[in-house]
Amino acid sequence: PVIYMTYVGLKSVTSDWADGLKAELMSHSGKFLVAQIGLNMTTDGTPATHYEQDVAAGLLDKQITMFIDGLEAMAIPAYVRIGYEFNGLAWNGYQAETYKQAFIRITNMIRARGIEVATVWDFAMDGVMNYMDFYPGDSYADWWAINVFSKSHLTNANAYAFIQAAGNHIKPVMIGET
């Protein structure tokens, strides 16, 4: 498939959030497109604004439902990178325990709908390296992803360790961003 990347902030989701995305995907007739959606729970670059703890507590269930409604209405397979770059404390501020709980909550709500969505646990090479502290578990992360932004990331031992860990968990790995 051709992967089409977009970003959605969970707090700002509206009931029609997916309309423009679906129109864009449909404009590429004759191609098998899959949406890759970076779903954030913060304001990028402002770590103090993270709100995964509110997601974990159920305070944004309405927004999660609208997000899933949009996925369902698109009727196109999707990869959803929940809280992408989870380990980017300097730019997103996610805390390990509440991040895991939020990831699990969103995943459970997606799966309850039975739609064709793969959940993706997305690691940033520029973030903290204690990534397993943020892991929601094999039952919740369908794919692992790694974001590489420099040549040095391609030969970095931490990248190899992450990919090896994915293999140990029998998870496919995508390059989420590069």
C-alpha positions as MATLAB code, in Angstrom:
seq = 'PVIYMTYVGLKSVTSDWADGLKAELMSHSGKFLVAQIGLNMTTDGTPATHYEQDVAAGLLDKQITMFIDGLEAMAIPAYVRIGYEFNGLAWNGYQAETYKQAFIRITNMIRARGIEVATVWDFAMDGVMNYMDFYPGDSYADWWAINVFSKSHLTNANAYAFIQAAGNHIKPVMIGET';
ca = [
       0.000    0.000    0.000;
       0.869    3.658   -0.281;
       1.000    5.198    3.187;
      -0.523    8.649    3.652;
       0.649   10.388    6.840;
      -1.333   12.926    8.833;
      -1.507   14.185   12.418;
      -4.468   14.602   14.750;
      -4.539   16.188   18.193;
      -6.964   14.211   20.360;
      -8.197   17.261   22.298;
      -9.139   19.078   19.089;
     -10.970   16.192   17.395;
     -14.372   17.153   16.013;
     -17.120   14.974   14.581;
     -15.992   15.787   11.028;
     -12.222   15.491   11.549;
     -11.823   12.688    8.985;
     -13.864   14.242    6.150;
     -10.932   16.093    4.575;
      -8.616   13.130    5.048;
     -11.048   10.759    3.353;
     -11.490   13.188    0.430;
      -7.728   13.441    0.043;
      -7.299    9.669    0.124;
     -10.114    9.177   -2.394;
      -8.500   11.684   -4.778;
      -5.742    9.139   -5.431;
      -7.908    6.711   -7.377;
      -6.415    3.425   -8.436;
      -3.980    3.285   -5.525;
      -4.276    1.155   -2.416;
      -3.866    3.788    0.293;
      -3.561    3.273    4.006;
      -3.713    6.183    6.422;
      -0.950    6.525    8.997;
      -2.282    8.829   11.682;
      -0.116   10.348   14.367;
      -2.514   10.814   17.292;
      -1.053   13.165   19.876;
      -1.958   13.881   23.462;
       0.082   17.066   23.836;
       1.088   20.208   21.985;
       4.289   19.340   20.153;
       7.186   21.328   21.539;
       5.347   22.244   24.728;
       5.830   19.279   27.074;
       3.904   20.913   29.936;
       0.698   20.581   27.873;
       0.653   16.771   27.804;
      -2.729   15.336   28.738;
      -2.358   11.572   28.451;
      -3.271   11.399   32.148;
      -6.716   12.825   31.269;
      -7.067   10.282   28.458;
      -6.140    7.479   30.867;
      -8.727    8.758   33.386;
     -11.506    8.678   30.769;
     -11.896   12.460   30.581;
     -11.512   12.476   26.777;
     -13.675    9.460   25.920;
     -15.958   11.715   23.861;
     -13.000   12.808   21.708;
     -11.743    9.217   21.410;
     -15.225    8.174   20.257;
     -15.300   10.966   17.638;
     -11.826    9.941   16.478;
     -12.950    6.327   16.080;
     -16.177    7.447   14.377;
     -13.987    9.202   11.807;
     -11.814    6.117   11.309;
     -14.936    4.035   10.793;
     -16.473    6.548    8.358;
     -13.284    6.602    6.272;
     -13.666    2.853    5.701;
      -9.962    2.690    4.846;
      -7.367    0.682    6.780;
      -5.258    2.798    9.123;
      -2.172    2.680   11.265;
      -2.644    4.835   14.363;
       0.536    5.910   16.132;
      -0.974    6.568   19.552;
       1.019    9.245   21.365;
       3.745    9.088   18.729;
       7.293    9.668   19.925;
       6.184    8.583   23.382;
       9.754    8.856   24.689;
      10.233   12.482   23.600;
      10.015   13.940   27.089;
      11.643   17.188   25.934;
       8.908   17.905   23.373;
       5.796   15.961   24.415;
       6.160   15.339   28.147;
       4.397   11.974   28.322;
       4.839   10.104   31.596;
       5.357    6.357   31.301;
       2.543    5.060   33.506;
      -0.181    7.397   32.286;
       1.017    7.019   28.692;
       0.605    3.240   28.895;
      -2.867    3.591   30.425;
      -3.929    6.068   27.718;
      -2.588    3.810   24.941;
      -4.509    0.852   26.378;
      -7.719    2.878   26.745;
      -7.607    4.126   23.149;
      -6.714    0.666   21.834;
      -9.580   -0.984   23.709;
     -12.044    1.572   22.351;
     -10.772    1.087   18.773;
     -10.948   -2.694   19.034;
     -14.458   -2.597   20.470;
     -15.563   -1.230   17.074;
     -13.971   -4.045   15.086;
     -12.554   -1.692   12.436;
      -9.432   -2.258   10.362;
      -6.923   -0.298   12.425;
      -3.464   -1.296   13.614;
      -2.187    0.394   16.748;
       1.428    1.546   16.532;
       3.845    2.185   19.413;
       6.219    4.832   18.049;
       9.760    5.420   19.379;
      11.920    8.483   18.617;
      15.683    8.069   18.412;
      16.133   11.564   19.863;
      14.098   10.750   22.974;
      14.937    8.989   26.217;
      16.150    5.417   25.833;
      14.160    3.729   28.611;
      11.486    2.902   26.019;
      10.244   -0.317   27.637;
       9.038    1.759   30.602;
       6.435    3.148   28.151;
       5.412   -0.184   26.597;
       1.658   -0.837   26.910;
       2.119   -4.562   26.239;
       1.984   -7.033   23.383;
      -1.803   -7.235   23.574;
      -2.167   -3.536   22.749;
       0.631   -2.589   20.322;
       0.098   -4.252   16.934;
       3.191   -2.653   15.394;
       6.300   -0.950   16.687;
       7.701    2.102   14.894;
      10.973    3.955   14.958;
      11.596    7.540   13.869;
      15.038    8.226   12.437;
      16.088   11.773   11.610;
      19.824   11.607   11.065;
      22.367    9.374    9.402;
      23.789    8.483   12.811;
      20.438    7.040   13.879;
      20.752    4.345   11.216;
      23.860    2.875   12.836;
      23.040    3.701   16.462;
      23.140    0.765   18.860;
      19.858    1.946   20.422;
      18.106    1.593   17.063;
      19.366   -1.953   16.718;
      18.340   -2.742   20.297;
      14.829   -1.398   19.663;
      14.415   -3.438   16.484;
      15.774   -6.538   18.229;
      13.298   -5.999   21.086;
      10.466   -5.779   18.538;
      11.613   -9.106   17.118;
      11.660  -10.606   20.605;
       8.039   -9.463   21.000;
       7.199  -10.756   17.501;
       6.108   -7.301   16.327;
       6.611   -5.826   12.868;
       8.484   -2.519   12.740;
       7.753    0.471   10.524;
       9.730    3.627   10.031;
       7.129    6.057   11.316;
       8.976    9.211   10.274;
      12.317    9.897    8.701;
];
